[in-house]
Amino acid sequence: MKQLFFLLLFCTLCSAQDNYENYTKVTAYRLVDEYEDGPCTVLTYIIQERKTGKYIQAAESYDAKLAYGLLRYKKEAVAQWTKNVLPCNGNQPVPNMYVVEVNKFKDTIFTTANNCSLFFPKGNIDYFDGHNSINAILPQEMTAFFDHDYKTEFASRQIDSIPYATVLINNKPLYKSTRKSFEKTIHKFQLVKTDSVFDPDS
């Protein structure tokens, strides 16, 4: 019995280790709107905004093919893709950023609009993806994330509200009600001692 216990414990630890070693995650950040004369990469927007919303949107994927593919293309770009200098220019910011996690390893990859090029902030170097490699490895939900028109959606969004004068209870308006008029026309308030919540004998 004792040996069986140790065997089960060993199997559980091995299984947990296998799961840990296979951990992959990609968080994609996308610039969907810009400041006037804004910064050159989405990273600066992320640092300044500190949240997703009007300017930045984010999506997560646990697709191992995407994680390993992005890391592979980052190495391949330097060795094989066409190199250009892309000056830091707020008029044409680098809008996409991927944070790739594989087990304990973590790397950040920047891409230009439509994932056309890999961008290296150090030296402002751009490597053109002539084979559309990055878009080809995006899973369906990540493709939908990059295709979604957030800017138009936010611009056309209307606040769902009603005028305060039209708020009614039992078909009677609340606007400009005092406590006395509320109790007279709608319902009397029931007063409760707040202490009673904490007193089990009340």
Contacts in CASP RR format, 6 or more apart in sequence:
PFRMAT RR
TARGET T0000
AUTHOR 0000-0000-0000
METHOD contacts of the structure
MODEL  1
MKQLFFLLLFCTLCSAQDNYENYTKVTAYRLVDEYEDGPCTVLTYIIQER
KTGKYIQAAESYDAKLAYGLLRYKKEAVAQWTKNVLPCNGNQPVPNMYVV
EVNKFKDTIFTTANNCSLFFPKGNIDYFDGHNSINAILPQEMTAFFDHDY
KTEFASRQIDSIPYATVLINNKPLYKSTRKSFEKTIHKFQLVKTDSVFDP
DS
20 103 0 8 1.000
21 103 0 8 1.000
22 64 0 8 1.000
22 103 0 8 1.000
23 101 0 8 1.000
23 102 0 8 1.000
23 103 0 8 1.000
24 62 0 8 1.000
24 63 0 8 1.000
24 64 0 8 1.000
24 67 0 8 1.000
24 68 0 8 1.000
24 100 0 8 1.000
24 101 0 8 1.000
24 102 0 8 1.000
24 103 0 8 1.000
25 60 0 8 1.000
25 61 0 8 1.000
25 62 0 8 1.000
25 67 0 8 1.000
25 100 0 8 1.000
25 101 0 8 1.000
26 60 0 8 1.000
26 61 0 8 1.000
26 62 0 8 1.000
26 63 0 8 1.000
26 66 0 8 1.000
26 67 0 8 1.000
26 70 0 8 1.000
26 98 0 8 1.000
26 99 0 8 1.000
26 100 0 8 1.000
26 101 0 8 1.000
26 142 0 8 1.000
27 58 0 8 1.000
27 59 0 8 1.000
27 60 0 8 1.000
27 98 0 8 1.000
27 99 0 8 1.000
27 101 0 8 1.000
28 58 0 8 1.000
28 59 0 8 1.000
28 60 0 8 1.000
28 61 0 8 1.000
28 96 0 8 1.000
28 97 0 8 1.000
28 98 0 8 1.000
28 142 0 8 1.000
28 145 0 8 1.000
28 146 0 8 1.000
29 42 0 8 1.000
29 46 0 8 1.000
29 56 0 8 1.000
29 57 0 8 1.000
29 58 0 8 1.000
29 96 0 8 1.000
29 97 0 8 1.000
29 98 0 8 1.000
29 99 0 8 1.000
30 42 0 8 1.000
30 56 0 8 1.000
30 57 0 8 1.000
30 58 0 8 1.000
30 59 0 8 1.000
30 95 0 8 1.000
30 96 0 8 1.000
30 145 0 8 1.000
30 146 0 8 1.000
30 150 0 8 1.000
31 42 0 8 1.000
31 45 0 8 1.000
31 55 0 8 1.000
31 56 0 8 1.000
31 93 0 8 1.000
31 95 0 8 1.000
31 96 0 8 1.000
32 53 0 8 1.000
32 54 0 8 1.000
32 55 0 8 1.000
32 56 0 8 1.000
32 57 0 8 1.000
32 150 0 8 1.000
32 151 0 8 1.000
32 154 0 8 1.000
33 54 0 8 1.000
33 55 0 8 1.000
33 150 0 8 1.000
33 151 0 8 1.000
33 154 0 8 1.000
34 55 0 8 1.000
34 90 0 8 1.000
34 93 0 8 1.000
35 45 0 8 1.000
35 55 0 8 1.000
37 90 0 8 1.000
38 44 0 8 1.000
38 90 0 8 1.000
38 93 0 8 1.000
39 45 0 8 1.000
39 48 0 8 1.000
39 90 0 8 1.000
39 93 0 8 1.000
40 88 0 8 1.000
40 89 0 8 1.000
40 90 0 8 1.000
40 93 0 8 1.000
40 94 0 8 1.000
41 93 0 8 1.000
41 94 0 8 1.000
41 97 0 8 1.000
41 110 0 8 1.000
41 119 0 8 1.000
41 121 0 8 1.000
42 56 0 8 1.000
42 93 0 8 1.000
42 94 0 8 1.000
42 95 0 8 1.000
42 96 0 8 1.000
42 97 0 8 1.000
42 110 0 8 1.000
43 97 0 8 1.000
43 108 0 8 1.000
43 110 0 8 1.000
43 121 0 8 1.000
45 55 0 8 1.000
45 56 0 8 1.000
46 56 0 8 1.000
46 97 0 8 1.000
49 55 0 8 1.000
49 56 0 8 1.000
52 58 0 8 1.000
53 154 0 8 1.000
54 154 0 8 1.000
57 145 0 8 1.000
57 148 0 8 1.000
57 150 0 8 1.000
59 141 0 8 1.000
59 142 0 8 1.000
59 145 0 8 1.000
61 67 0 8 1.000
61 139 0 8 1.000
61 141 0 8 1.000
61 142 0 8 1.000
63 139 0 8 1.000
63 142 0 8 1.000
65 137 0 8 1.000
65 139 0 8 1.000
66 137 0 8 1.000
66 138 0 8 1.000
66 139 0 8 1.000
66 142 0 8 1.000
67 100 0 8 1.000
67 101 0 8 1.000
67 102 0 8 1.000
68 102 0 8 1.000
69 137 0 8 1.000
70 98 0 8 1.000
70 100 0 8 1.000
70 109 0 8 1.000
70 134 0 8 1.000
70 137 0 8 1.000
71 100 0 8 1.000
71 102 0 8 1.000
71 107 0 8 1.000
71 109 0 8 1.000
73 118 0 8 1.000
73 129 0 8 1.000
73 133 0 8 1.000
73 134 0 8 1.000
74 107 0 8 1.000
74 109 0 8 1.000
74 118 0 8 1.000
77 118 0 8 1.000
77 127 0 8 1.000
77 129 0 8 1.000
78 127 0 8 1.000
81 117 0 8 1.000
81 118 0 8 1.000
81 127 0 8 1.000
81 128 0 8 1.000
81 129 0 8 1.000
81 130 0 8 1.000
82 127 0 8 1.000
82 128 0 8 1.000
82 130 0 8 1.000
83 125 0 8 1.000
83 126 0 8 1.000
83 127 0 8 1.000
84 117 0 8 1.000
84 125 0 8 1.000
84 126 0 8 1.000
84 127 0 8 1.000
84 128 0 8 1.000
85 123 0 8 1.000
85 124 0 8 1.000
85 125 0 8 1.000
85 126 0 8 1.000
86 92 0 8 1.000
86 94 0 8 1.000
86 112 0 8 1.000
86 117 0 8 1.000
86 119 0 8 1.000
86 124 0 8 1.000
86 125 0 8 1.000
86 126 0 8 1.000
87 124 0 8 1.000
88 124 0 8 1.000
94 110 0 8 1.000
94 111 0 8 1.000
94 112 0 8 1.000
94 119 0 8 1.000
94 121 0 8 1.000
95 112 0 8 1.000
95 113 0 8 1.000
96 110 0 8 1.000
96 111 0 8 1.000
96 112 0 8 1.000
96 113 0 8 1.000
96 115 0 8 1.000
96 146 0 8 1.000
97 108 0 8 1.000
97 109 0 8 1.000
97 110 0 8 1.000
97 111 0 8 1.000
98 108 0 8 1.000
98 109 0 8 1.000
98 110 0 8 1.000
98 111 0 8 1.000
99 106 0 8 1.000
99 107 0 8 1.000
99 108 0 8 1.000
100 106 0 8 1.000
100 107 0 8 1.000
100 108 0 8 1.000
100 109 0 8 1.000
109 118 0 8 1.000
110 118 0 8 1.000
110 119 0 8 1.000
110 120 0 8 1.000
110 121 0 8 1.000
111 117 0 8 1.000
111 118 0 8 1.000
111 119 0 8 1.000
111 134 0 8 1.000
112 119 0 8 1.000
112 126 0 8 1.000
114 135 0 8 1.000
114 146 0 8 1.000
115 129 0 8 1.000
115 134 0 8 1.000
115 135 0 8 1.000
115 138 0 8 1.000
115 146 0 8 1.000
116 128 0 8 1.000
116 129 0 8 1.000
117 126 0 8 1.000
117 127 0 8 1.000
117 128 0 8 1.000
117 129 0 8 1.000
118 126 0 8 1.000
118 127 0 8 1.000
118 129 0 8 1.000
118 134 0 8 1.000
119 125 0 8 1.000
119 126 0 8 1.000
119 127 0 8 1.000
120 126 0 8 1.000
120 127 0 8 1.000
135 143 0 8 1.000
138 146 0 8 1.000
164 175 0 8 1.000
165 173 0 8 1.000
165 175 0 8 1.000
166 173 0 8 1.000
167 173 0 8 1.000
167 174 0 8 1.000
167 175 0 8 1.000
168 174 0 8 1.000
169 186 0 8 1.000
169 187 0 8 1.000
170 186 0 8 1.000
170 187 0 8 1.000
172 185 0 8 1.000
172 186 0 8 1.000
174 182 0 8 1.000
177 185 0 8 1.000
177 186 0 8 1.000
179 189 0 8 1.000
182 189 0 8 1.000
183 189 0 8 1.000
193 202 0 8 1.000
195 202 0 8 1.000
196 202 0 8 1.000
END
